[in-house]
Amino acid sequence: MRFHVRDRLLGIGEDYWIEDEHGRKVYLVDGKAMRLRDTFELKDAHGRVLIDIHQKMFALRDTMVIERDGEGLARIRRKRLSLLRNHYRVTLADGTELDVSGKIMDREFVVEYDGELLAVISRRWLHLRETYGVDVVREDADPALLIAVAVCVIHLAEKEREREREED
């Protein structure tokens, strides 16, 4: 399953569609403006909220939280003590951990579980400059969750880059 995401991604208050490989609108990312924390909703094509995404307010490290139906689904943060700067850890509610690594800012990275590839995020497949793809590799994987993970990781990396620029 391959999805196309417009790269004006994560403008708080901006909404954008995620399309399947045939150009059908599948998910809507609804950025919530005027909130104390960064908040997004991933909705299906009919407007039903599938996943809530928000920044954890009081955390030592930047953390994004993914919820489904009010229940915690996953927590994402940059992996501590990693030699790779672009390495994030996703901790699912059941304790399972996913690794996200690659060139996050270039939209070239992977999501893995225990060394097994779950999704590839890449611009290489697409000709549109402002678009990247999310290719869900495993049939039994949750595409909405993997898209939400990609959204969170990119958001966290962009926030970190902004902080570094402000410090310079």
VENPE-V237554 format. One record per backbone hydrogen bond with DSSP energy under -0.5 kcal/mol. CO is the residue of the C=O (numbers start at 0). NH is the residue of the N-H. If there is no record, write none. Layout:
[[CO & NH] [CO & NH]]
//
This chain:
[[0 & 135] [1 & 20] [2 & 133] [3 & 18] [4 & 131] [7 & 10] [9 & 11] [10 & 13] [13 & 30] [15 & 28] [16 & 5] [16 & 18] [17 & 25] [17 & 26] [18 & 3] [19 & 22] [23 & 19] [25 & 44] [26 & 17] [27 & 29] [27 & 42] [28 & 15] [28 & 30] [29 & 40] [30 & 32] [31 & 38] [37 & 54] [38 & 31] [39 & 52] [40 & 29] [40 & 42] [41 & 49] [41 & 50] [42 & 27] [43 & 46] [47 & 43] [50 & 41] [51 & 66] [52 & 39] [53 & 64] [56 & 58] [61 & 77] [62 & 55] [63 & 75] [64 & 53] [65 & 72] [65 & 73] [66 & 51] [67 & 70] [70 & 67] [72 & 92] [73 & 65] [74 & 90] [75 & 63] [76 & 88] [78 & 81] [82 & 84] [84 & 86] [85 & 101] [86 & 78] [87 & 99] [88 & 76] [88 & 90] [89 & 91] [89 & 97] [90 & 74] [91 & 94] [95 & 91] [97 & 89] [98 & 111] [99 & 87] [100 & 109] [101 & 103] [102 & 105] [102 & 107] [103 & 106] [107 & 102] [108 & 120] [109 & 100] [110 & 117] [110 & 118] [111 & 98] [112 & 115] [115 & 112] [117 & 136] [117 & 137] [118 & 110] [119 & 121] [119 & 134] [120 & 108] [121 & 132] [122 & 125] [127 & 130] [129 & 6] [131 & 4] [132 & 121] [132 & 134] [133 & 2] [133 & 135] [134 & 119] [134 & 136] [137 & 140] [140 & 142] [141 & 145] [142 & 146] [143 & 147] [144 & 148] [145 & 149] [146 & 150] [147 & 151] [148 & 152] [149 & 153] [150 & 154] [151 & 155] [152 & 156] [153 & 157] [154 & 158] [155 & 159] [156 & 160] [157 & 161] [158 & 162] [159 & 163] [160 & 164] [161 & 165] [162 & 166] [163 & 167]]
//
